[in-house]
Amino acid sequence: MRDWTLEYEGYDPAEERLRESLCTLGNGCFATRGAIPECAVDAIHYPGTYVAGCYNRLTSDVAGRKVENEDMVNLPNWLPLRFRTDTGTWFTPDTHKVLDHRQSLDLRSGTLERVVRYEDHDGRRLAVRQVRAVHMTDPHLALLRTEVTAEGWSGRLEVESALDGTVTNTGVERYDALAHRHLTHVQTGSPAPDTVWMRCRTRTSDIRIALASRTVTDTGTHAETELSHEHARAVQVLRFSLTDGRTVTVDKTVALHTSRDRAISDPLHAALDRVRRAEDVETLLRAHRAAWQRLWRNAELDVPTDAGPVLRLHLFHVLQTLSPHTADLDAGVPARGLHGEAYRGHVFWDELFVLPYLNLHFPEVSKALLSYRHRRLAQACRSARDAGHTGAMYPWQSGSDGREETQRLHLNPRSGRWLPDRSRLQHHVGSAIAYNVWQYCEASGDTEFLYTKGVEMLVQIARFWAGVAEFDRTLGRYRIRGVVGPDEYHDAYPGARKPGLDDNAYTNVTAAWVLARTLEVLDRLPGPVRRDVCETADLDAAELDLWDDVSRRLHVPFHAGVISQFEGFGDLDELDWHAYRDRYGDIRRLDRILEAEGDTVNRYQASKQADVLMLGYLFSPAELAELFDRLGHQLDDALWSRTVDHYLCRTSHGSTLSSLVHGWVLARARRADAWTYVHEALAGDIADLQGGTTGEGIHLGAMAGTLDVVQRGLTGLETRGGVLRLDPVPLPELSEYGFTIRYRGHRSVRLKLSCGRLQVSVPASDRDPIGIALADRTVSVAPGESCTLALPDGSNPVLRRP
């Protein structure tokens, strides 16, 4: 990483899948992996193009069972462009001598540049420079410019530009046994000598897809053109003469539409019309770069340390997956971005780590992502009723229509066995959605959304938690049984016949928060609105009284002076961590290791990722203390510090989110150790710390989470109670930085921390002043004004009460 570029020197087949993911280009509507255009799918290369929200369902035979899975579909490949001399074969880095190879991802302009010098079997050398973009102004366009130069020879060159409809979903090896042919009825055609088209549809969701491609040479080159259509490929061949030292430019412009697009009658007509009207590539590139400049201006992030470029890369991939164009779509937050096929493109809880960043920069995108959840509220209520519950039971994995998409079986690649997948018991996803509703409304001041779609979701999620909570007369408290927490390793008690755990602390505490917050929102509603909401949801005083009681008496388990991950966690065996690290080295996926040994992680006090500590990620120290106080427990510094220490040495960090959360929490609990985890979160994808997983798609939640570490974690920034609250805890490695935010209608509010001071600048407008609250004082900053505040000199206690 350099300041604004990610650069790769040389060609390394073993690293190609990783590079393809990290060099993906997208615009929030669709994205294309950074694959080499002259290479087809094989064990090294995997070109893939994915449209937000485009899913298809297939049935597979797995381990003697019929298994249904819904996948984000790999669409026809628009990239193919290859070349050869008149006496040679098609150039590829796997078949020809590569003299030089350099690939550069330009974050500032949103382009991928590749420079390669080939030598063919006759000793002819060809220099190739390529620039590609997935257009950020027109979200249906992509382009590829190829410049070829003969070195030391003159002669004929043949260029083949194609649209490839033979693609399948085969980007994740452990899914090989699953059905993967999602496209059918592939047709091709040519309306003009320089244009080809392709259309097809998905097999079961019946989404119609169309691409049109226009390939031309520069005006000084006469090219012979030949068109062909065979084997689900639309091919345009150009032949022209090269003169030693003279560069010829070949420009490929592509339009992509699906039947999910708005304001079109037919995808093929729309694609052909768009590509016909498209400007030349130089003009398109100028508009594309200008759009990226606007994005960077609205998401300004200035971190003058080695972490700065990596944070910028993370922000780049967040913006490519969830851009302002996403605000017009019915799409959620795919856990692996639009960058690959891991997790089948499903939507989990990762918006919990993504929306807090977007809320303060692109609130319209956050609103759209919450609307995706609201459109599936009815399905969540049906799922709850089918399971014998009330309210809304949102799925752990969501896709097209909001039903549960979590697989019934998953493969352990270490043992080769297919095992039951019980992660659908992670009902805490509902609390994540409620949390996101609240955070968005606090940051944006969007009371209209809160009083309509927001409160509708809050009410049904609260109703679900109150309904599944069972009163235990012995304890005098409510209990939530049979769930799985964020840890995911533990899905049952040792030897139990039924899956699930009782009283997962994270689940119970966040459920209490949902109930309390929903009651607060209902109290704040204007009278007529509250009446309408209660009538629509059939809410009465008795149910609201139950919610209040449950929110105060949900059981939180403890053992050995710490918060228990779940009831009985302290009774599990201790694992010999040193022995397993000595034997296996990397034990991030400890669950797979133990299962392959014939053991189970359910027997041990071992977590995949932060579970209890997630509470310290979601809530500020003061708010967490208030929440425990409501539940009848005193959460002081000593108890929280013991809890952090207890789980710190019992976590394998099998998720990229784990290091992020640990770094966030340790910034206040044990600052000296925080940077180790923050640094690991920063390196997670660029260094592929999970061992090959990034090649299947980036980890969007972890990337966005590192941005939020700077934005909220180290600043202690909260949008609560109508003011910006700050409680900074600068790390030595991240002690000086600045960023801009959007807050309640104010654009480009700039915050800068350095040398124990906080500078706040509010741009001129007709908005009200912004309240800035530090631990020792509150000030008001009017539009058009700036102020510099000395930060409180203190030890930054772990839990500061209000």
Residue, then its C-alpha position, 0 to 999 in steps of 0.5 A: m500500500r502506498d498513499w492512494t494505491l495498492e500495487y502488485e509487482g510481478y505475477d504470482p499465480a498463488e496470490e491471484r485469487l487474493r489480488e482479484s478480491l482486493c482489486t475488485l471494482g464496483n459502484g454499489c449496483f454491481a462489481t467485478r473482480g480484478a481478474i486478468p481479462e485474457c484468462a478464463v476460469d481455472a484453478i488460478h483465476y476466477p472472474g466474477t461479476y455480481v449485482a446487488g440483490c440478484y439471487n437464485r435458488l437451487t437444490s443439491d444432493v448432499a450427504g444423502r439429503k436434498v439441500e436447498n441454497e440461495d446464492m448471489v449469482n455470478l453473472p456473465n463475464w464481460l471482461p474477456l479480451r485476449f490477443r495474439t500475433d498472427t503466428g502465435t497462440w493467445f497470450t496469457p501469463d500462464t502460457h507465455k513468458v512474462l517480462d514485466h507485470r504490474q497491477s495498480l489499484d488507484l483508490r482516488s480515481g476508482t480505476l485498476e491499471r495493469v501493465v504487462r510485457y509478453e514475449d511469444h514463442d517466436g520472440r516477439r514482444l508485446a507491451v500491454r497497458q489496461v485501465r478498467a472502471v466500473h462506472m460510478t456516475d452511470p451505475h450500469l456501465a463498465l469499461l476496459r481500455t487496452e493499449v498494445t505496443a509492438e516492441g522490435w517488430s511489426g505485423r498483425l495482431e488479433v484481438e478477441s473481445a467477448l461476453d461469456g455466458t458459460v459462467t457458474n458459481t464455483g468460486v468457493e472450493r468447499y461448495d463444490a458439491l452444491a449445484h452451481r449453474h444458475l443461468t439459463h436461456v443464454q442468447t446472443g446477437s449483434p446489432a452492429p459490427d462493433t457491438v454484441w449482446m447477451r441475455c439470459r435469466t436465472r433458473t428459479s428466481d427468473i431474473r432477466i439479465a442483459l449485457a451489451s458490449r461495444t469494442v472499437t479501436d482508436t481512429g487512426t487504426h483500421a481494424e477488420t471485424e468478425l462476429s461469432h456466437e457459439h457456446a453461450r459466448a458473444v465474440q467480436v474479433l478485431r484484426f489490425s496491423l502493429t508497427d514497431g513502437r506505435t501504440v494502438t488503443v482498443d476500448k471496450t464499453v459494457a452496459l449491464h441491466t437486469s429486470r430488477d432495475r427501475a425505469i426500464s421495460d426490457p433489460l436487453h433494450a436498456a443495455l443496447d440503448r445505454v451502450r449505444r449512447a455511451e460517450d467515448v472511454e476518455t469522457l467516461l473516465r473523466a466523469h467516473r473520476a469526478a464522481w470518486q472525488r465527490l465520494w472522497r470529499n464526503a467521506e474525508l479521512d485523514v490518518p497521517t500514519d502507516a494505518g492511513p492507506v489501509l483505512r483508505l483501502h477499506l473505505f474504498h471497498v465499503l463505498q464500492t459495495l454500498s455507494p449512494h447508488t445503493a440507496d435506490l436498491d432493494a439490497g442488504v449488506p452482503a457479508r463478503g461485499l460484491h467481491g466473491e461467493a463466500y457465504r453465498g452473498h448472504v446478509f448476516w448481521d454485518e450491518l451492525f459494523v457497517l451502518p454506524y460508519l455510513n450513518l455519519h457520511f451517507p445516511e440515505v444509504s443507511k436508510a435504504l439498508l434499513s428499508y431492506r429489513h423493513r420490507r422483510l418484516a412481514q416475513a420475519c413475523r411469519s417465521a416467528r409464528d411458524a416457530g411458535h413465537t410472537g413478533a418478528m424473528y429475523p433470519w440469521q442469513s437473509g437473501s432475496d425475500g427474507r426467509e432463513e437462508t442458513q444452510r442445514l449442513h456445512l462442510n468441515p474441509r479439515s475432516g471432509r464431513w458434512l455437519p449440522d449447521r445450527s447458526r440459525l439460532q443466532h436470534h440476536v440478529g434482531s437486536a442488531i437490526a433494532y440497534n441500527v434503527w436507533q443509531y441511524c435515527e440518532a445520527s440523522g434526526d430522521t424522526e419520520f423514519l423512526y415514527t413509521k418503519g423504524v418503530e414498526m420494526l422495534v415493536q415486533i423485535a421487542r415483542f419477539w424477545a418478550g415472547v421467548a423470555e420464560f419466567d423462572r420462579t426459582l431465579g425470579r428472572y426471565r430466561i431466554r433458552g435455546v439460542v446461539g450467541p455471536d461466538e458461534y463455536h458453542d451451539a449445544y451443551p456437551g452431550a445434549r440432544k437439543p441444540g442451543l444454549d441458555d441465557n447467552a449474556y450478549t443475547n439477553v442484555t441486548a434484548a433488554w436494551v431493545l425492550a427498554r429502547t422501544l418503550e422509550v420510543l413509544d413514550r416519545l411518539p406524538g399522541p396520534v402516531r402512538r395511537d396508530v402504532c398501538e392499534t396497528a400492532d395490537l399493543d395494549a398496556a398489559e403487554l407494555d408492562l410485560w416488556d418493562d418487567v422483562s427488560r429489568r429482570l432478564h437473567v445475566p449469568f456470572h461465574a468466578g467474578v466475571i460475566s458468563q458467556f452463557e449459563g454453564f460456560g464456567d462449568l466447561d473444561e479448560l482447553d490446553w491452548h499452548a498444546y494446540r498452538d504448538r501442534y497446529g500453529d494457526i488455531r483460528r478455526l479451532d472448531r474444525i480442528l477439534e471436530a476432525e479429532g473426534d472432539t467438539v469445541n462445545r466441551y471447552q471454554a473457548s470462543k471463536q470471537a468476542d461474545v460478551l465483549m461485544l457489549g463493550y463494542l455496542f455501548s459506551p461505558a456509561e450506557l453499558a453501566e446504565l443497562f446493567d443497573r436496569l437489570g439489577h447488577q452493578l457493572d464497575d471497572a473491576l468486574w468489566s476488567r476481569t471479564v475482558d481478561h477472562y475471555l481475552c485468553r480464551t478466544s481463538h479469533g476465528s472471525t475477522l470481527s474478533s480482533l476489531v472488537h477486542g481492539w475497540v474494547l481494549a482501547r479503554a480497558r487495557r490501552a497498551d494491548a489495543w494496537t495489537y488487535v487493531h493492527e490485526a484488524l487492519a491487516g485481516d484482508i490485505a494480508d489474508l490472515q484467515g488463510g485463503t478466505t479473502g480470495e473468496g470475498i473481502h470481509l466487509g464488516a471488518m473493513a467498515g469496523t476499522l473505519d469506525v474504530v477511528q470514527r467512534g471507537l477512539t473518539g468515544l463519539e456517540t450520537r445520543g440525546g441530540v448532542l455529539r458526545l466525545d470521550p477520546v482515548p487516543l492510542p500512540e499509534l493513532s493519536e492524530y487524525g481528522f475526519t468529516i461527518r454528516y450530523r442531523g442535516h449538517r454536512s462536512v462537520r470536521l473533527k480533528l484530534s491532536c496533541g490532547r486537543l479536539q478541534v470542531s468546525v461546523p460549516a455555515s448553514d441555517r441549521d441549529p448549533i451542534g452541542i459537543a459534550l466532553a466528560d467535563r463540559t458541554v459547548s455549543v458550536a454554531p454553523g460557520e464557527s470552529c472551536t478547539l477544546a482541551l481534552p480532559d486529563g484523566s485515566n479514562p476509566v473503563l466505565r464512567r457513569p453519567 
